[in-house]
Amino acid sequence: MPLPLYPPFPRTRSFLVQTSRFTYSQFLETMPDAALVIEPSGNIVLANTQAHTVFAYQPGRLPGHSLQTLVPNLNEQLGNFLISARTRPLGTGQILTAQRQNGHEFQADMMLKPIELDGAHFIVCVVRDVTQRLQGKRAREELLGRTMMECYPGIEQTELFAALKRCMETRTSERMVNKFVYPDNSYGWFELSIQPAPNGICILSNEITERLLSEKRIETQLRQLAALRDIDIAITGTFDLHVSLNTVMLHTMAELGADATSILVLNQHNLMLTLAAGRGFRTRSPETARIRLGESFAGRAALERRIIQIHNRAEEQVEPHFAELWAAEGFVTYYGVPLIVKGQVVGVLEVFHRKPFEADEDWLRFLEILAGQTAIAVDNAQLFQNLQRSNVDLMLAYDATIEGWSRALDLRDKETEGHTLRVTEMTERLARAMGISEAEIVHIRRGALLHDIGKMGVPDSILLKPDKLTEEEWAIMRQHPQLAFEMLSPIAFLRPALDIPGCHHEKWDGTGYPRGLKGEQIPLAARLFAVVDVWDALRSDRPYRAAWPEEKVLAHIRSLSGTHFDPKAVEVFMKVLGEQTPVASSTESPPTP
């Protein structure tokens, strides 16, 4: 039924002149309630943003509709009020039933006020939704005259009832925070002030749900920030992936309330996900899992690059791997999030619950943050492993090159073939017996392999001469330690190995060459090697002499202890050989090396 019109109004439309319309629209936007401007015919010509919100219309869609669309049966509810054209303010007591665009009804208090603008007559209609206020009023009315036990069955078992009872008996005041559960199982927190009153008590209640939830949210965020800090320290403090992932899992279970969690790492070569770390599992089943990219829920999370959520067993039964795992572990919910770093998937973080669980937005956001941290940990560890592998390959290549050089020297001088590897092995044994670290032994080995590298600068006519050398030829031969130093010192990684090539012909008493170093001026590695070099040379055949017997060699070495050799080096050498009893000194002169 259309709205009755006012008594005849002029049909001027000056109100709708652009300036007036814009100005009045701005005024309506300042109003906190829904505000409409309607023509006498009932058509809406203006509506503020709050009106669109209250009646659930898209912005700008209310003008052109009839007021009766918003308030069905308007005539029946207000009688002849509109025809009488008098103001009806808010709160006059009559509540109307209004209707939103989706058909849902609500209780509304409506102000109607005739206005005249630019000679045209209109009605300003202000609407306020009072549904919750009326519900609260009805709830209060229902409580009046009833006991607390009638209104809240079981309240006598609560701390609130005990506090009320104490206040009644002792006539003292109390303050407390109480959790109230509503009929729909939602809940709120209230701060209660209980005061004695004549013939009873007075309870002042202040709802603090929002405040407590905000405090709880802040506490959670602070705890999560601390967890992320711990994870950052673990990632930056070690390249041990096991340590980093254990820290991630510890905080994942604590902050997300998970019963179990696992971290799967993707092998980029065969595209298989395998377990890198797990916590909270009752069985060892996850340890043997090998999941291909795109298969199972973890494989889907990695392939599709999105969180996979499982909340029902029907969906779980589709995957045989999960069916077995869930049956053994008793899981009911699952979340799998891909680990992505630098645009590349490196694994999957899985979270399991044994009780029904529905994640909220904050929970999922923190899960994604943890996944990001986990991805960084995996990527850092893999980069470090690759770097280590590259370093090992490089070191092996260096050592292979050095051994190649040493073999080239042996091939040049057939009489000393095999000498280099023998003296290198024995020198390493002596170094270990002296307690030298393995890191230093690496350089000792390289120096031993290259001890005669300087002979590459000695002419074949001298190096391969079958007879004894002349003094002039010896002068050239004695240059090979200096030549070795000049050849190797420009190579940075061989500088720590220069002690043996440059000093292995120095003597304890200072009569050696090339620099005439004496005693402990001679590097320890060179002192050890000098003993081994002479020992192996005397035990080998030369063009100008036959090899000496072992006993004669050892006796000769002892005879040179304190002159040619470091006495401590000789002692250790004898122990390494298992020779501990004195051997008679040899009076024969050794062959010139």
C-alpha positions in Angstrom: 0.0 0.0 0.0 1.6 3.4 -1.0 2.4 6.0 1.6 -0.4 8.7 1.9 0.7 12.0 0.6 0.9 15.2 2.7 -1.7 17.8 2.0 -0.9 19.4 -1.3 2.7 20.6 -1.4 4.2 22.8 -4.1 6.0 20.5 -6.7 9.0 22.7 -6.9 12.4 20.9 -7.0 14.7 23.5 -6.0 15.9 21.2 -3.2 17.4 19.1 -5.8 19.5 21.9 -7.1 23.1 20.6 -7.2 24.4 23.0 -4.5 21.7 22.3 -1.9 21.8 18.6 -2.5 25.5 18.4 -2.1 25.5 20.5 1.1 22.7 18.5 2.7 24.4 15.2 1.8 27.5 16.4 3.6 25.4 17.2 6.7 23.8 13.8 6.7 27.2 12.1 6.7 28.0 13.7 10.0 25.1 11.9 11.7 25.9 8.7 13.6 22.5 7.1 12.8 21.0 6.0 9.5 19.5 9.2 7.9 17.2 9.4 4.9 15.6 12.3 3.1 12.2 11.3 1.4 9.7 13.0 -0.7 6.1 13.3 0.4 5.4 10.4 -2.0 7.7 8.2 0.1 10.6 8.0 -2.4 14.1 8.3 -0.9 16.2 11.1 -2.5 19.2 11.1 -0.1 20.7 8.5 2.2 23.9 8.6 4.3 26.6 5.9 4.5 25.2 4.6 7.8 21.8 4.1 6.3 23.3 1.9 3.6 25.1 -0.1 6.3 22.0 -0.5 8.6 19.7 -1.6 5.7 22.5 -3.7 4.1 22.4 -1.9 0.7 25.4 -1.3 -1.5 26.7 2.3 -1.4 24.5 4.7 -3.4 21.7 2.1 -4.0 19.0 3.5 -1.5 17.9 6.6 -3.4 15.0 5.8 -5.6 13.5 3.2 -3.3 10.4 3.7 -1.2 10.5 4.1 2.5 7.9 1.4 2.7 10.4 -1.0 1.3 12.5 -0.5 4.4 9.6 -0.4 6.9 6.8 -2.7 5.7 3.4 -1.9 7.0 4.5 1.6 7.9 0.9 3.0 7.9 -0.3 0.3 10.3 2.7 1.0 12.6 2.4 4.8 12.6 -1.3 5.4 11.8 -1.9 8.9 10.5 1.3 10.3 11.9 2.8 11.2 8.5 -0.4 12.9 7.3 -0.5 15.1 10.4 3.0 16.3 9.5 4.4 16.8 13.0 7.8 15.9 14.4 8.3 12.5 16.0 11.6 12.4 17.9 13.7 9.4 18.7 12.8 7.6 22.0 9.1 8.4 22.0 8.4 4.8 22.8 6.9 3.3 19.6 9.3 0.7 18.1 8.9 -0.2 14.4 9.8 -3.4 12.6 12.3 -2.5 9.8 13.7 -4.8 7.1 17.2 -5.1 5.6 17.7 -5.8 1.9 18.4 -9.5 2.6 15.0 -9.8 4.3 16.2 -9.9 7.9 14.0 -7.9 10.2 15.2 -5.7 13.1 13.7 -3.4 15.7 14.1 0.2 14.9 13.4 3.5 16.6 12.5 6.2 14.0 12.6 10.0 14.0 10.4 11.7 11.4 10.7 15.5 10.9 9.1 17.6 8.1 11.4 20.1 6.6 11.1 22.8 3.8 14.0 23.6 1.6 13.9 26.0 -1.2 10.2 26.0 -1.1 9.8 22.2 -1.4 8.6 19.9 1.4 10.5 16.7 2.4 10.7 14.5 5.4 14.0 13.7 7.3 13.9 10.1 8.6 16.5 9.0 11.2 16.6 5.3 12.0 18.4 3.6 15.0 18.7 -0.2 15.4 17.6 -1.0 18.9 17.4 -4.7 18.6 20.3 -5.5 21.0 19.0 -2.9 23.5 15.6 -4.5 23.5 17.1 -8.0 23.9 19.1 -6.8 26.8 16.0 -5.2 28.4 14.0 -8.4 28.0 16.9 -10.5 29.4 17.0 -8.2 32.5 13.2 -8.4 32.9 13.4 -12.2 32.8 16.0 -12.2 35.6 13.9 -10.0 38.0 12.4 -12.0 40.9 14.4 -15.2 40.2 17.2 -16.6 42.3 20.7 -16.9 40.9 20.5 -20.7 41.1 17.4 -20.6 38.9 19.0 -18.2 36.4 22.3 -19.9 36.3 22.1 -23.6 37.2 25.4 -24.8 38.7 26.5 -21.4 39.8 26.8 -22.6 43.4 29.9 -24.6 42.3 31.7 -21.6 41.0 34.2 -19.1 42.6 31.8 -16.3 41.9 29.1 -17.9 44.1 31.7 -18.4 46.9 32.6 -14.7 46.6 29.0 -13.6 46.8 28.4 -15.8 49.8 31.4 -14.4 51.6 30.3 -10.9 50.9 26.8 -11.7 52.3 28.1 -13.3 55.4 31.0 -11.0 56.2 29.4 -7.8 54.8 32.8 -7.0 53.1 33.5 -5.9 49.5 35.2 -8.0 46.9 36.5 -7.5 43.4 37.1 -10.2 40.9 37.1 -11.1 37.2 34.6 -13.7 36.1 34.1 -15.6 32.8 30.4 -15.7 31.7 29.2 -18.3 29.2 26.3 -17.2 27.1 23.5 -19.6 25.9 25.1 -19.9 22.5 28.4 -21.1 24.2 30.1 -17.9 23.4 31.7 -16.2 26.4 32.7 -12.9 27.8 34.8 -11.6 30.7 33.4 -9.2 33.4 35.1 -7.3 36.1 32.8 -7.5 39.2 32.7 -5.2 42.2 30.6 -6.8 44.9 29.4 -4.5 47.6 27.2 -5.1 50.7 23.8 -3.5 50.4 20.7 -3.3 52.7 19.0 -6.7 52.7 21.5 -8.1 50.1 24.5 -7.2 48.0 25.1 -5.0 45.0 27.1 -6.2 42.0 28.6 -3.7 39.6 29.6 -5.4 36.3 32.0 -4.0 33.7 32.6 -6.1 30.6 36.3 -6.4 29.8 36.3 -9.0 27.1 37.8 -6.8 24.5 40.5 -5.6 26.9 41.4 -9.1 28.0 41.4 -10.4 24.5 43.7 -7.5 23.4 46.0 -8.2 26.4 46.1 -11.9 25.5 46.7 -11.0 21.8 49.6 -8.8 22.8 51.0 -11.5 25.1 50.8 -14.0 22.3 52.5 -11.6 19.9 55.3 -10.9 22.3 55.8 -14.6 22.9 55.8 -15.2 19.2 58.4 -12.4 18.7 60.6 -14.0 21.3 60.2 -17.4 19.5 61.2 -15.8 16.2 64.2 -14.2 17.9 65.3 -17.6 19.2 64.9 -19.1 15.8 66.9 -16.2 14.2 69.7 -16.8 16.7 69.7 -20.6 15.9 69.9 -19.9 12.2 72.6 -17.3 12.4 74.6 -19.0 15.1 75.1 -22.4 13.5 75.1 -24.1 10.1 74.0 -27.3 11.7 70.6 -27.9 10.2 69.6 -30.4 12.9 70.1 -27.7 15.6 68.2 -25.0 13.7 65.2 -27.3 12.8 64.9 -28.6 16.4 64.6 -24.9 17.5 61.9 -24.3 14.9 59.9 -27.4 15.9 60.2 -26.6 19.6 58.6 -23.2 19.1 56.1 -24.5 16.5 54.6 -26.9 19.0 54.6 -24.4 21.8 53.2 -21.4 20.0 50.8 -23.2 17.7 49.6 -25.8 20.2 50.6 -28.7 17.9 50.8 -32.3 19.0 53.4 -33.1 16.4 55.4 -31.4 13.7 57.8 -32.4 11.0 60.0 -30.7 8.4 60.4 -32.3 5.1 63.3 -31.3 2.7 63.0 -31.4 -1.0 65.7 -33.1 -3.0 66.1 -31.0 -6.1 67.5 -33.8 -8.2 64.9 -36.6 -7.7 62.0 -34.3 -6.4 61.4 -36.4 -3.3 60.5 -35.0 0.1 62.2 -36.8 3.0 62.1 -36.2 6.7 64.8 -33.8 8.0 63.4 -33.4 11.6 60.3 -34.5 13.5 58.9 -34.1 17.0 55.9 -35.4 18.9 55.4 -38.6 16.9 54.6 -41.9 18.7 55.9 -44.1 15.9 58.9 -44.1 13.6 56.7 -44.1 10.5 57.6 -40.6 9.4 61.3 -41.4 9.3 60.9 -43.7 6.3 58.5 -41.5 4.4 59.6 -40.6 0.8 57.0 -38.4 -0.8 57.2 -37.4 -4.5 56.4 -33.8 -5.5 52.7 -33.5 -6.1 51.8 -36.7 -4.2 50.2 -36.9 -0.8 49.3 -33.7 1.1 52.9 -32.6 1.7 53.7 -33.1 -2.0 50.7 -31.1 -3.0 51.7 -28.2 -0.6 55.1 -28.1 -2.3 53.8 -28.4 -5.8 50.9 -26.0 -5.5 52.8 -23.6 -3.2 49.9 -23.2 -0.8 48.8 -24.3 2.7 47.0 -27.7 2.6 44.5 -28.2 5.5 42.9 -31.6 6.4 40.1 -31.7 8.9 38.1 -34.9 8.2 39.0 -38.6 7.8 37.1 -39.0 4.5 39.7 -36.7 2.9 42.5 -38.4 4.8 41.6 -41.8 3.5 42.2 -40.7 0.0 46.0 -40.9 0.7 47.3 -44.3 1.7 50.4 -42.8 3.4 48.2 -40.6 5.5 45.7 -43.3 6.3 48.5 -45.4 7.8 50.1 -42.5 9.6 46.8 -41.1 11.1 45.7 -44.6 12.2 48.9 -45.1 14.1 49.2 -41.5 15.5 45.6 -40.6 16.1 45.7 -37.3 14.2 42.5 -35.5 13.3 43.8 -32.3 11.7 46.7 -31.5 9.5 48.4 -28.3 8.1 51.1 -28.5 5.5 52.8 -25.2 4.4 55.5 -25.0 1.7 59.0 -23.7 2.5 59.8 -21.1 -0.1 63.0 -19.1 -0.2 64.2 -16.9 -3.1 61.3 -18.2 -5.1 62.3 -21.8 -4.8 60.5 -24.5 -2.8 63.0 -26.3 -0.5 60.6 -28.3 1.7 57.3 -28.5 3.7 56.5 -27.7 7.3 53.8 -30.0 8.7 51.7 -29.5 11.8 49.4 -32.2 13.3 46.7 -32.2 16.0 45.2 -35.1 17.8 42.0 -33.1 18.7 39.7 -31.1 16.5 41.2 -27.7 15.7 40.2 -24.8 13.6 42.9 -22.3 12.8 42.1 -18.6 12.9 43.8 -15.9 10.8 46.5 -15.1 13.4 47.4 -18.7 13.8 47.8 -19.2 10.0 49.8 -16.0 9.7 52.3 -17.2 12.3 52.5 -20.6 10.7 53.5 -18.9 7.5 56.1 -16.8 9.3 57.6 -20.0 10.9 57.6 -21.6 7.5 59.6 -18.6 6.1 62.1 -18.9 8.9 62.4 -22.7 8.4 63.0 -22.1 4.7 65.8 -19.7 5.5 67.4 -22.3 7.9 67.2 -25.0 5.2 68.6 -22.8 2.5 71.5 -21.6 4.7 72.4 -25.1 5.7 72.3 -26.3 2.0 74.4 -23.3 0.9 76.9 -24.1 3.6 77.0 -27.8 2.7 77.4 -26.9 -1.0 80.2 -24.5 -0.1 81.9 -27.2 2.1 81.6 -29.7 -0.8 83.1 -27.2 -3.2 85.9 -26.5 -0.8 86.6 -30.3 -0.4 86.6 -30.7 -4.2 88.9 -27.8 -4.5 91.3 -29.1 -1.8 91.3 -32.5 -3.5 92.1 -30.8 -6.8 94.9 -28.9 -5.1 96.4 -32.0 -3.5 96.1 -34.0 -6.7 98.0 -31.2 -8.5 100.7 -31.2 -5.9 101.0 -35.0 -6.1 101.2 -34.7 -9.8 104.1 -32.2 -9.5 105.9 -34.5 -7.1 105.5 -37.5 -9.5 106.8 -35.3 -12.3 110.0 -34.7 -10.3 110.4 -38.4 -9.5 110.0 -39.2 -13.2 112.7 -36.7 -14.1 115.1 -38.3 -11.7 114.5 -42.1 -12.0 117.0 -42.8 -9.1 114.7 -41.1 -6.6 111.4 -42.5 -7.9 109.0 -43.2 -5.0 111.2 -41.2 -2.6 108.7 -38.3 -2.3 105.7 -40.4 -1.2 107.8 -42.4 1.3 109.3 -39.4 3.0 105.9 -37.7 3.0 104.2 -40.6 4.8 106.9 -40.9 7.4 107.0 -37.1 8.0 103.3 -37.2 8.7 103.7 -40.0 11.2 106.4 -38.0 13.0 104.3 -34.9 13.1 101.4 -36.8 14.7 103.8 -38.3 17.3 104.9 -34.7 18.1 101.3 -33.8 18.7 101.0 -31.4 15.8 97.4 -30.6 14.8 95.8 -32.1 11.7 95.4 -28.7 10.2 99.1 -28.1 10.4 99.9 -31.6 9.1 98.0 -30.8 5.9 100.6 -28.1 5.2 103.4 -30.4 6.3 102.2 -33.0 3.8 102.2 -30.5 1.0 105.6 -29.2 1.9 107.0 -32.8 2.0 105.5 -33.5 -1.4 107.1 -30.4 -2.9 110.4 -30.5 -0.9 112.5 -30.8 -4.1 110.3 -28.6 -6.3 113.2 -26.2 -6.6 115.2 -28.8 -8.5 113.0 -28.0 -11.5 115.4 -25.0 -11.9 118.5 -27.2 -11.8 119.9 -28.3 -15.2 119.7 -32.0 -16.1 123.4 -32.0 -16.6 123.8 -31.4 -12.9 120.7 -33.1 -11.5 121.2 -36.4 -13.5 125.0 -36.5 -13.4 126.2 -40.0 -12.4 129.5 -38.8 -10.9 130.2 -36.6 -8.0 129.5 -32.9 -8.5 132.1 -30.3 -8.7 132.1 -27.3 -6.2 130.6 -25.1 -8.9 127.9 -27.7 -9.6 127.2 -28.0 -5.9 126.8 -24.2 -5.7 124.0 -24.5 -8.3 122.4 -27.5 -6.6 122.3 -25.8 -3.3 120.2 -23.1 -4.8 117.1 -25.4 -5.1 115.6 -24.5 -1.6 115.7 -20.8 -2.6 114.3 -21.6 -6.0 111.5 -23.6 -4.3 110.7 -20.5 -2.1 110.6 -18.3 -5.2 108.3 -20.7 -7.0 105.8 -21.4 -4.2 105.6 -18.1 -2.3 103.3 -16.4 -4.9 100.8 -19.2 -4.4 98.8 -18.1 -1.3 97.5 -21.5 -0.3 101.0 -23.0 -0.4 102.7 -20.4 1.7 102.1 -22.3 5.0 103.8 -25.3 3.3 107.1 -23.4 2.6 109.0 -24.5 5.7 110.1 -27.9 4.3 110.9 -26.9 0.7 112.9 -23.9 1.9 114.6 -25.2 5.0 115.0 -29.0 4.8 118.8 -28.7 4.2 119.3 -26.5 7.2 121.3 -28.2 10.1 120.9 -28.0 13.9 124.4 -26.6 14.3 123.9 -23.9 11.7 126.1 -25.3 9.0 123.3 -26.0 6.6 122.0 -24.1 3.6 120.6 -21.9 2.1 120.4 -19.5 5.1 122.5 -21.2 7.8 119.7 -21.3 10.3 120.6 -22.8 13.7 118.6 -24.8 16.4 115.0 -23.8 16.8 115.4 -21.1 14.2 114.8 -23.9 11.8 111.0 -24.6 11.5 109.9 -27.8 13.3 108.4 -29.3 10.1 111.8 -28.9 8.4 113.7 -30.4 11.3 111.5 -33.5 11.3 111.7 -33.8 7.5 115.5 -33.6 7.5 115.8 -36.8 9.5 113.3 -38.6 7.3 115.0 -37.4 4.1 118.4 -38.6 5.0 117.0 -41.9 6.4 115.2 -42.7 3.1 118.2 -41.5 0.9 120.6 -43.8 2.7 118.3 -46.8 2.4 118.0 -46.3 -1.4 120.4 -47.2 -4.1 122.2 -44.3 -5.9 124.4 -44.4 -9.1 127.5 -43.6 -6.9 126.7 -46.0 -4.0 124.6 -49.0 -2.8 121.8 -48.7 -0.2 122.9 -48.9 3.4 121.5 -51.6 5.8 118.8 -50.3 8.2 121.0 -50.7 11.3 123.8 -48.7 9.8 121.3 -46.0 8.7 119.9 -45.7 12.2 123.3 -45.6 13.8 124.4 -42.9 11.5 121.3 -40.8 12.2 122.0 -41.1 15.9 125.5 -40.0 15.4 124.3 -36.7 13.8 121.9 -35.9 16.6 122.8 -32.5 18.0 124.8 -31.5 14.9 122.9 -32.2 11.7 119.6 -33.1 13.4 117.4 -31.8 16.2 117.9 -34.3 19.1 114.2 -34.3 19.8 113.4 -35.0 16.2 115.8 -38.0 16.3 114.3 -39.3 19.5 110.7 -39.2 18.1 111.9 -40.7 14.8 113.4 -43.7 16.7 110.2 -44.2 18.7 108.1 -44.1 15.6 110.3 -46.8 14.1 110.1 -48.8 17.3 113.8 -48.5 17.9 114.4 -47.5 21.5 117.7 -49.3 22.4 121.0 -47.4 21.7 122.7 -48.1 18.4 126.5 -47.8 17.9 127.5 -44.6 16.2 128.8 -44.9 12.6 132.1 -43.2 11.8 131.6 -43.4 8.1 130.8 -40.1 6.3 127.3 -40.1 4.8 126.9 -39.6 1.1 126.2 -36.1 0.0 122.4 -35.7 -0.5 
